[in-house]
Amino acid sequence: MNKNKWDSLPVDIQRALLEAGQETQKWFSIDESKRNEEGLAFLKKVNREPYTMPITEMKKLQKASQPEVMDYFRKKAGDLGKKIQEEAEKGGFTF
């Protein structure tokens, strides 16, 4: 929802939405962990080893894909996305 709509909501509704978001995040983390465990169990069952990409390779991948990812983000997020990116960069976060 946009900021104007958020600001128009009563504080108790804002609080309820934030709490629901936090609960959803906890649920998703638990669910994600369960899926990871199931995936690892499956790999073990079929005698396969999971591949863990070395951090140096992960950084190369992130750097190589960064322009496309940020271009997609800006197109989808519009002016608000641009503002979010600018504020994040002011805070020292680089894309």
C-alpha positions as CSV (number, residue, x, y, z in Angstrom):
1,M,0.0,0.0,0.0
2,N,1.2,3.5,-0.5
3,K,2.3,5.9,2.3
4,N,-0.8,8.1,2.0
5,K,-3.1,5.1,2.6
6,W,-0.9,3.8,5.4
7,D,-0.9,7.2,7.1
8,S,-4.7,7.3,6.8
9,L,-5.1,4.1,8.8
10,P,-5.8,4.2,12.6
11,V,-2.7,3.4,14.7
12,D,-4.3,0.2,16.0
13,I,-4.8,-1.0,12.4
14,Q,-1.2,-0.1,11.5
15,R,0.0,-2.0,14.6
16,A,-2.1,-5.1,13.7
17,L,-0.8,-5.1,10.2
18,L,2.8,-4.8,11.4
19,E,2.3,-7.7,13.9
20,A,0.7,-9.8,11.1
21,G,3.6,-9.1,8.9
22,Q,6.0,-10.2,11.6
23,E,4.1,-13.4,12.2
24,T,4.0,-14.1,8.5
25,Q,7.8,-13.6,8.4
26,K,8.3,-16.1,11.3
27,W,6.0,-18.6,9.6
28,F,7.8,-18.2,6.3
29,S,11.2,-18.7,7.9
30,I,10.0,-21.9,9.6
31,D,8.4,-23.1,6.4
32,E,11.6,-22.3,4.4
33,S,13.7,-24.2,6.9
34,K,11.5,-27.2,6.6
35,R,11.7,-27.1,2.8
36,N,15.5,-26.9,3.0
37,E,15.6,-29.9,5.3
38,E,13.4,-31.9,3.0
39,G,15.5,-30.9,0.0
40,L,18.7,-32.0,1.8
41,A,17.1,-35.3,2.8
42,F,16.0,-35.9,-0.8
43,L,19.6,-35.3,-2.1
44,K,21.0,-37.7,0.5
45,K,18.4,-40.3,-0.4
46,V,19.4,-40.2,-4.1
47,N,23.2,-40.1,-3.2
48,R,23.8,-36.5,-4.3
49,E,25.6,-33.7,-2.5
50,P,24.3,-30.2,-2.4
51,Y,26.4,-27.5,-4.0
52,T,27.4,-24.6,-1.9
53,M,28.7,-21.7,-4.0
54,P,31.9,-20.2,-2.7
55,I,31.3,-16.6,-1.4
56,T,33.8,-15.3,-4.0
57,E,31.7,-16.9,-6.8
58,M,28.5,-15.6,-5.3
59,K,29.9,-12.0,-5.2
60,K,30.9,-12.4,-8.9
61,L,27.4,-13.6,-9.8
62,Q,25.8,-10.7,-7.8
63,K,28.1,-8.1,-9.5
64,A,27.4,-9.6,-12.9
65,S,23.6,-9.6,-12.4
66,Q,23.3,-6.3,-10.5
67,P,22.6,-4.0,-13.5
68,E,19.8,-6.2,-14.8
69,V,18.3,-6.7,-11.3
70,M,18.3,-3.0,-10.5
71,D,16.9,-2.1,-13.9
72,Y,14.1,-4.5,-13.3
73,F,13.5,-3.1,-9.8
74,R,13.4,0.5,-11.0
75,K,11.0,-0.4,-13.8
76,K,8.6,-2.3,-11.4
77,A,8.9,0.1,-8.5
78,G,8.7,3.4,-10.4
79,D,9.4,6.7,-8.6
80,L,9.1,5.1,-5.2
81,G,11.7,2.5,-6.0
82,K,14.1,5.2,-7.3
83,K,13.6,7.1,-4.0
84,I,14.2,3.9,-1.9
85,Q,17.3,3.2,-3.9
86,E,18.6,6.8,-3.4
87,E,17.9,6.7,0.3
88,A,19.6,3.3,0.7
89,E,22.7,4.5,-1.1
90,K,22.8,7.6,1.2
91,G,22.9,5.2,4.1
92,G,25.9,3.4,2.6
93,F,24.0,0.5,1.0
94,T,25.1,-0.1,-2.5
95,F,23.3,-1.9,-5.2
